[in-house]
Amino acid sequence: MKNGNRNTVKKKSQITIQLENRKNSGREGLFHLLAGLLPAFLLYLGISLSFIYLLDLPVEVYYSAAFGLLILILLQLQGKYSRYVKAGTALLAAVGILFLLIRQELMLDGFLLTMNRIGQVVGRNFGIFLKVYDIGIAEELHGISLCLFWIWSCLLSASVVTVIIRLRSIVLLCISVLPLLLLELCTGENYGIIPVIMMLASVIVLLSFFVHGRKNRRAFGNGKYLAILQVSGILTVAFAALLGLMVSTVSVNSYTKAGLAEALKEGIAKTISNIRYEKEKTNSFTQGQFKGLGNLTLKDTTALEVLMDKPESLYLRGFVGSTYTQNGWKELEKSVYYEAKDLFYWLHETNFNGLNQLSLVNQLENGKTDDETVEITVQNVNANSKYIYTPYELKTDPGKIDGSKNMGDVSLKSQGLFGNRLYHYTANSNLVKRYPTLASKFYEIRNSDTAAEYAGNESYYNAFIYRNYLDIPDHQKQILKSLLKIEEASGSAHYPYEEANALIMGYLDKNIEYSEEVDTFSGNYDFMQWFLQSQKKGYSAHYATAAVLMYRYLGIPARYVEGYLVTPEDVKGVEAYEPIEITGENAHAWVEVYQDGIGWVPMEATPPYLGIMERPEFSQAPALTGDGGQSDDSGKSEKIKDEEKELKKKKTGKKAEVPVKKMLVTAAVALAVILILSLLIYVLYHRRKLANRKKSFLVADNRLAVKHLYAYILFLLHYDKTPKAKGSHYGYVGILSEKYSEDFGEKFRETLDVVQGAVYGDLDVSKEQREMAEQLKDETLHLILKKKNLFKKIKMWLIDFVF
């Protein structure tokens, strides 16, 4: 009876222990599951939300992200849940395919809408104008269309995240995350701090998991990994605090973009630009970036080599600064050019270009006079190859100069990784010094039928100029008002050019001293204010900056320019096509102002240079006081909008219509490319594993080499469907003797003796015994291949990775 009670108690204890073990196992499994899902969730949401924020997608797309999250959960489940995973995934895939078949037009329009959003981001930030597609559905359906397309995109993101975690691939993790993290640095887009924090947190946790997981394949949740999770969380919070501090940093002036991130971005861009475009620096000009600007240094080192059939003096324009910051000048934002891309396309289609506008006016007044042209070839020896140095008299269509690209008719940039250092173009003769005469004649004929097309084009370009090249920070207006003792130009009127020139040059000549030795600008103050009120001395970079802002204050569009002068002294006595060496001493900064109806012309503001280059006689030009090219700006703006709409129709037309068949073919090709790339990655991965296995055969230790060889021999035998031996491996001897030959069986037994002695005893494996194992390996592979046809051999090599 007592024995029965004891047995009962013992059984109850065993049941209790089993239940407790199951309970603990269930808790541990749940903890492992949650710990594994956490970084997957963070990575998926970080990637998905980054795209949603970046492309400014509507709220409906968030439902697509939630759908992808559901798929991610299913894909992460393993073990006893695998059959539910397969069923759920199959069901969702079936639903997705059904939607694709039923509403394929909505899906395709969702793709086109996404492409248009991508085009906007690329255009605003990189100045690359992608095609804009016409959308066939009503605007109220755009959200639904985007949602349907992004369901598939989010499914792809969920699949990528799953592959990254399953393969523990640091490379794939970096490829997926780094481009998104760099977007904030490389573009002006701000897609929020939340996706960034999510991605950073997931990267920190996953890197910890991957690094330790290679040494020990245990899952999350054990003591060591719990500590890693906690430390990763602390690091993530610390980094988030630092990033938040950077984002919240506000600069002292409203016109300067804030933060350490912007400084880092500019520093990286400057370093890359110097590596790409600079050879030997010939001067101390800084492309409008004045922080750290000190004494002027002009070296007697060749910068450009210029050849002309009729040598004459020229202003060769390089960097053009359009937007003033407290530390200098920068180019107009690419987003401005993107918004006006249709305007410039239309202007260029009608042969109007701001870079050769003086030549267009000259041709309009005097006809095609080839005897007044100059053929010019420029060899860039040491100057910054980012720019194509061109004169204001340029006649050649800027789009036809080899190796050049035009952005907003400001200046020509070089194409190619290291820029273009040799180019040729045609210019008209000495238009700058006689442009006031051109202006007088143009104002006489601008209402005639002859000038009607040009005048209409110029009016649209004029409106763009006045919208973008009159900006001055508010506090500077107060400074200029107190210094110049004159009211700011208001409304559509600007001061007469002659009066503005006299006022600006009079002030600078009276109050500023020309000096090439100046204090280094620290960047802690506004450059113009520091120069005019504190330093009160400087050279061309200082004078030109002050003059540009003064012209703008007086209502005249103006820009800051750095480039090179070909002076009358340089061309004196020079024969046709005789090389003219332009050295660093010819580097200079000047102002260019927009003469209404005529175009951009250089203005000299630095006293020592007033007698070096020919100065136009403004007394010959009409003193416009109220036209400004913008008196009817509101009307012109409406015209521009109408023209841009018409232009968009002309540009897109039939090309913008994307047939369903064409889109399906494109999708099929894209899918094929993805499949091929996936297959290639799969093959490379397994070939690498096989190569590592073969490499193990070559280790110096004979005992270790024999073990690896024997493991590979067993792999080959099992691949050839050799039954597994029951009990001892010696059971294979009889199986192999019967399947292949008694000789082969005997060789296998001899090799097995060596392996057993090496693994379980102190046997020192000799070189001869190692060679015996290698020969058995080769013979095994030979026997298997001997029985296979060509297709099976290809399968063994390419698909099964046997050899």
Disulfide bonds with the S-S distance in Angstrom:
none
